[in-house]
Amino acid sequence: MSGENTEFNKEEELLTLYDEDGSEVLYRKMLEFYHPDFDKNYVILAEEGNFSDEEEDIELIPMINVPDEDGDGGKFLPVETDDEWDMIEEVVNTQMDDYDE
């Protein structure tokens, strides 16, 4: 997988999503990118509550961002294939290393 045409957006923003119980959960968008090999937009989220203790590893949650017909909003879908998981892990490791420096 080349990923040469992958575009990254590292602009952090806060998103309110709902968990399976219907409760609001605040997430921080850590990374957003389009990957041409899969022709999908991905977002990497982290639960905002996890940022209180800086020593703790933060669990990143990758999702597929599917915009609605207008190109606004849309929905997040879970990542389901091993190929996508591998690609996301590689992208996150590379991008977050750059992020920490």
Summary of the structure (lengths in Angstrom):
residues: 101
radius of gyration: 13.9
end to end distance: 25.7
largest distance: 41.3
contacts: 233
relative contact order: 0.19
helix: 23%
strand: 40%
